[in-house]
């Protein structure tokens, strides 16, 4: 009989902890809604006690998401567990996820606790969380470097105290698949009450084996896997949701299990997350990279044309890469654009459709051909900030062997603000003018990237900037057929995000 594997997504907690991947509340809510559309089983919304911002986002997601379990992470302390409960209590299906380290190195140097003290803390923390909620998950941090016999005692203790899910993390990505298989089977055999809880795994990718280790655990009997969209996470990241899900789907007979994921939402989810953090997929990234379904070698092209399965074990449609039949142009009506977006797998409100319609028609006046990628860019590059400042006008003058000059006009509420500045090039001049208007809010620009969305000399240019003020790092994005305009829009977007904190 086939088993159903639960998908626990921690993009909004572990994924966001990766350097340069922080998100504001609006962005987290948008991803949470998309994860709900993807039909993940559990959304780990954050680490409630870590900051007021994290608490607020966990609380907001808990009140917004209706069809997934919403979890908050908590150390094995009453204060952490209190915060986690307060943040998730508004959810339709809330979970507290508490953890403590069990490896010798962590117990000795980080916790400064004996194994017996860790067992006592495990029992106390789970029992305390159980007073709040029936759904409690316990994680043995650094489980794969723990003594198996001691790990089994900890897991048995957690279940006895009321844990309904026990998670076996490969916290530092140390394990290999054979070890993961062995430890899951060992726990199933040695833990007397293991039948009273779900077995979960959480694998990091430091040695490039997170997906393989996760799948090995599934084969050995795990019933929940913890992963992130695009494999985001600390250091080298986590097991990638799209890889784990599509491996189980493609090799369903081998694994003898399935997930509840709507795989047609994988591509939209991946692109949304990449857009929000200001990154793009590596071209050879499995499942979601640009080359994942590309065939250049002649022998491959011939085979695919003759029979798709010669070189494709999945179809693009499986992950939501639809082949649109409608061609958009400047004379396209609202209904045609609405149908095009629906065919691409997007859901939207009437207000969002109005915005997309205006932007698409505007782009049609600038470009001869509107591509699938152009439409995706318009959908994903919406402003998710409070929009304190809006670009009204800019004028750039530049020439060889002379400094550039830029006039920028921004609108703030009903006030028009204008400055002019010199710079080492037009973009530097524009940013200097914006800094004059905004009071040098940005202390440092950590990154500036630009790429064309499509080919051709009328391609949309997408600019991403990472700005720093104090300890806060934000990502700003802008898109236009005019690369200077894209750059200014990205910088203003970043400034608006800095103003939120």
Order of alpha helices (4+ residues) and beta strands (2+ residues): beta-beta-alpha-beta-alpha-beta-alpha-beta-alpha-beta-alpha-beta-alpha-beta-alpha-beta-alpha-alpha-beta-alpha-alpha-alpha-alpha-alpha-beta-beta-beta-alpha-beta-beta-beta-alpha
